């Protein structure tokens, strides 16, 4: 039996799991939980590394390190796992750089700095704003993806949850630009990058696209943060190193598995399970971050956001239709 026959056999075996209804649901929810775990992991990482909440240089470098490692892991998967060439045409590099700037550099500048100034639970819920921004932007970009009453209802429910999460126990607005504002801006930048990623994914394999955007975006983050990095701004203990490795692993694994199931299934049916991300992020934050707990208004906000994500993604689609997919957390 030659190597091509072996590869085809492995492909058929893999496809069995990626098309089985129950395996697909399990993989989709596993990806969502991995993305949800990023919130408490990052908050705990700040404490373990001794990073001050106002030390933007250290925060940016940490983000760059995470996605640089994630890019390397995905490049290894491309070459050794799926036997795909990671090379891209030279004329694609400016667009890949722009995508890396949006999806990694800017998005995670806002994400990492925003999460440093708000709780993990609020961050998990606020991050879902990107889902609703994508739906709104798609209305103006794609003629076959217009807003309708169902989408509007989902968007209203989602943003109602986002407003509620910024209301304290007495329902008075509790909002800061460096915290909650940055988290919402992270979602907006992610949505803009998603529009570009959708177009580029028609020309470049999704794994290759992801690896290059992570590599270029992470290098820009590191180059921006290093000049201002102070000595001892980050103290790497064994636990901190493991948290960094896990952060890179969750990004590489969740994104790779997500695109694997999208290859064989209708994306609209899979994206419904993204509601698990804010839910798992809030619950895991309550478990692992000292001082955080699920209050009544947080629970109500979580329900509204999860409901909104389900509504805007739950749709009947023809096999030829595509969906905009968010980037990883």
N, C-alpha and C positions, 0 to 999 in steps of 0.2 A: 504494500500500500504506500503510495507516494505522499509527499507532504501536503499537496493540494487536497487530496482525498481526506486526509486527517483534519485539515482546516475546515473543509466543508462539513465533516461530521460534527466537529465542535460547534460550528455555526448553527447546525440544525438542533443540537442539544441545547444550546443557549437560547435559541428562538423558542423552544418549548416552554421555558420558564418565563420568557419575556412576553409571551402571548397568553399564558394561562391566567384566567381572570383573578384567581385568588393570589397568585404570586405577584401579579401586577399591582394589585391593591396593597399588598404587604410591602413591596419595594417602594411604591409612591409614598406611603406613610412613613417608611423608614427614612427616606430622603427628607421628608418634612420634619421629622423629629431631629435628625442630624442638624438641619438648618436652625431649628429652634434651640438646640443646645449651644449654639454659638453665643447666645446672649449671656447666660451665666458664666460660660467658660471665659469670655472676654472680661467680664466684670471681676471675676476671681483672678484672672491673669494680671490685671492692673495692680491689685493688692499684692499678689505674690512677687511681682517684679519691682514693686515699690515705685510705680509711675505716678507722679502727681497729676491731678485732673486737669491742670492748666499747662502741662508740659507737652505742647503740640508736637515738638520734634520727636520725642520718645514715642508718642502715640503713633505718629506717621511711620516711623521706622518699624515699629512692631507690626503694623498693618502690612508694610512692604515685605517684611520677612515671611509673614504667613503666606501671602499669595505667591511669593517667589518659590517657596517650598512646594506649594500646591501645584504651580506650573510645572516644576520638575517632575512631580509625581504623575501628572497627566501626560507629559512628554514620554515618560517611561512606559505608561500604559499604551500610548499610541504606537510606539515602536515595538515593544515586546509583547503586548497583549493583543491588539487588533491588527497588528502588522500593517499599519498605515504610515505613509510618509508624512513627516511633520513639516516638510518644505512648503513654502508659499511663494507665489510669484512676487517679484520685486515691486511691481506697481501696486500690489495690495498692502504693502507695509504702511503707507500713510493712513489708510483707512483703519488698519489694525491698531495703529498708534492712537488714532482718534477714539476708537472703541475702548482701548485700554485706559485712555485718559478719563473717559466717561464712566465705564463700568467698574473700573478698579480704583484709579487714582482719586477722582472727585467723589465718587459714591462712598468710598471707604474713608476718605478724609472726613466727610460729614458723619458717616456711620460711627467710626471709632471715637471721634471727638464728641459727638452727640451722646453716645452711650456712656462716656466718661462723666457727663453732667446730668444724667437721669438714671432712673432705676432700670434694672434688667427687664422687669415686667412691663413697664411703660414702653421701653424700647422695642420689645417683642411685638406689642400691639401697634405702635406707631409705624413700624417698618412695613406694615401691610399697606400703607398709603401708596406704595409703588404699584401694587396690583390695580388700584383704582385709577391712578394716573395713566397707566398703560391703556386702559379701556377708553379714557377720555381722549388721549392723543391719537389712538387708532381711528377714532371717528373722523378726525381731520386728515388723516394720512391715507387710509384705505377705503375705497368705495364700497367694499363688501363687508365692512366691519363697523357699521354705523351704530350709534346709540339707539336703544329702544327702551320701552317702559320697564322691561325686566332689568336691563343693565342700570338704568337710572335708579330704580328701587334699590339695587345692590350697592350702588355708589353712595346713595343717601344713607343707607344702613351703616356702611363702612365708615363714612366720615362722621356720622353721628357717634359711633363708637370712639373714633379718634378724638372728637370734642369731649366726650364724656371722660376719657382717660386723663384729660388735662384738667378735669374738675376735681377738686379735692373732696374730702369727706363731706364738706358742707356745700359742694357744688359751686365753688368759686374758682375761676380760671387760674390755673397754676402752670404758667408757660414761660419758658426762657428760650431765647434764640440759640444759645450755645448747647442746650440740651434737646428739648422737644423740637425746636425749630430745625436744628441740624438733622435730626432723624427724618423729618418730613422732607427736607431738601435732598437727603440721601435717596428717598423713594422717587422723587421727581427726576433726579439725574439718572437713576437706574431705568426709569421709564423711557427717557430720551435715548439712552444707550441701547435699550431693548429694540427700539424701532430700527436703529442702525444694524444691530446684530441680526435681526430677522432678514435684512437684505443681504448681508454678507454671508449668512449661513447657506444661501443658495449657490454660492461659489466655492465655499470652503467647508470641509468636513467639520461638524460641530465641535468635536473633541479638539481638532487642530485650532479652530477659531478660539476656543476657550483657553487653551494652553498659551497661545500667543498673546491674547488680551491680558491674561494674568501676568505673563512674563514682562511685557512692556509696561503695563500699569504699575506693577510692583517695583520695577527698577526706577520709575519716575518718583514713586513714593519714597524710596530709600534715598535717592539722590537729593530730594527736596528736604528730607528730615535730617540727614547726616551732618550737614554743616552746623546746625544748631544743637546737636546732641551733646549734652553735658556728661562729663565723667560720672560714672555710677548712677546715671539716670535710670538704667535698667540693671537689676541684679538677678542674674539667671541662676536660680536654685534648680535642683533636680525636678521639683514639681513644676516650676515655671517652664522648663524646657519641655516637659511632657505635655503641658497645656498648649504650647506653641505647636508641637508636632501634631497633637490632636486637632487643633484648629485647621492646620494645612490638610490633614487627612480628611476631615469632614467636608471641606470645600471640594477637594478632588473627588472623593468617593460619591458624595451626594450629586454633584453635577454630572459625573460620568454615568451613574445609574439612572438618573433622570432622563438623560438623552437616550440611553439605551432603551428604556421602555417607550419613549416618545417615537422611536424609530418604527415600532411594530404596533402602536396603538393610537387611537384618536386622541389628540392632545387635549381637546376639550373635556374628555372623560377623565383624563389623568389629573389635570390642573385643579379639579374640584378638591382634591386632597391637600391642596396648599393651605386650607384652613387649619390644618394640624400644626403648621409652623408657629403662628402666634399663640395657639393654645399650649403647645408643648413648651414654647419659650417662656411663657408666663408661669406655667406650673413648675418647670425646672428652676427658674429663677427663685421662686418661692421656697423651693427645697434647698438650694445650694448657696444662695446669697444671704448672708446674715442681715437681719433687719427687714427683709422683704416678706410681705404676706399678701394674700389675695383678699382685698376688701370688696365690699358690695358693689361700689361703682366700677372697680376694676373688672369684676366678674361680668357686670352688665355690659361694659365696653367690649370685653372679650367676646361675648356672645354676639353683639352687633357686628363686630369686625369679621368674625368667623362666618356669620350668616351672609354678610356682604360678599366675602370671597367666594362662597359657594354659589351664590346667585349669579354673580357676573361671569363665573366660569362654567356653570351648568347649562349646556346648550346641546341641541342636536346638530350634528355637522355631517356634511357629506364627506366621503373619503378623501376628496381632493382639497378640502379646506385645511387651513393651517391656523395656528394660534400663536400669539406672541408669548414667549416664555421668559419669565424673569431670570435674572442672574442669581447666583448663589449668595448666601449670607456669609 
